[in-house]
Amino acid sequence: MTGSYNNNFMIYPTDPSQETEVVLQADKTAFKAKKVGVPTPINSSISTNAGKKGGSRAGSPAGIGGRMRKETDADQIDFNKKILHMSWHPFEDSIAIAATNNLFVFSAL
């Protein structure tokens, strides 16, 4: 898991067979209906969900075998909005992100 400016953070899979990382935004505006990123393939091979259990990333905007790439313009980056602290649960699929004066908790269902 990595954090950056504009309250964006990325979660990388720990299993080498999973080829999808997730980009999320710890911001109140991220919960409104808007498109955050554009899916792009990680590599040229096409991934399938064959043999994998129900896929927590299957419903992501990038889909299976794709990743979100946020198109950023250097002039549009707000350096005052940043991930201050991140923590993850050692046994459950949940993370806590502190950004500005908000605490966001993300959990896989």
Residue pairs with C-beta under 8 A, 6 or more apart in sequence:
1 9
1 10
1 11
1 12
1 86
1 88
1 95
2 9
2 10
2 12
3 9
3 82
3 83
3 86
3 97
4 10
4 82
4 83
5 77
5 78
5 79
5 81
5 82
6 25
6 70
6 72
6 77
6 78
6 81
6 82
7 25
7 26
7 27
7 30
7 81
7 82
7 83
7 99
7 100
8 23
8 24
8 25
8 26
8 70
8 83
9 23
9 24
9 25
9 26
9 83
9 86
9 97
10 21
10 22
10 23
10 24
11 21
11 22
11 24
11 95
12 21
13 19
13 20
13 21
17 52
18 52
18 57
19 42
19 43
19 47
19 65
20 42
20 47
20 57
20 60
20 62
20 64
20 65
20 66
20 67
21 42
21 67
22 57
22 60
22 62
22 67
22 68
23 36
23 37
23 67
23 68
23 69
23 70
24 30
24 106
25 36
26 83
26 97
26 99
26 102
26 104
27 81
27 99
28 102
30 36
35 61
36 61
36 68
36 70
37 61
37 62
37 68
37 69
37 70
37 71
38 68
38 69
38 71
39 61
39 62
39 63
39 66
39 67
39 68
39 69
40 62
40 66
40 67
40 68
40 69
41 65
41 66
41 67
42 65
42 66
42 67
45 65
46 65
47 64
47 65
48 64
48 65
49 55
49 58
49 64
55 64
56 93
56 108
57 64
58 64
60 68
61 68
62 68
80 100
81 99
81 100
82 99
83 97
83 98
83 99
84 98
84 99
84 100
85 96
85 97
85 98
86 95
86 96
86 97
86 98
87 95
87 96
88 94
88 95
88 96
89 95
92 107
93 107
93 108
94 105
94 106
94 107
94 108
95 105
95 106
95 107
96 103
96 104
96 105
96 106
97 103
97 104
97 105
97 106
98 104
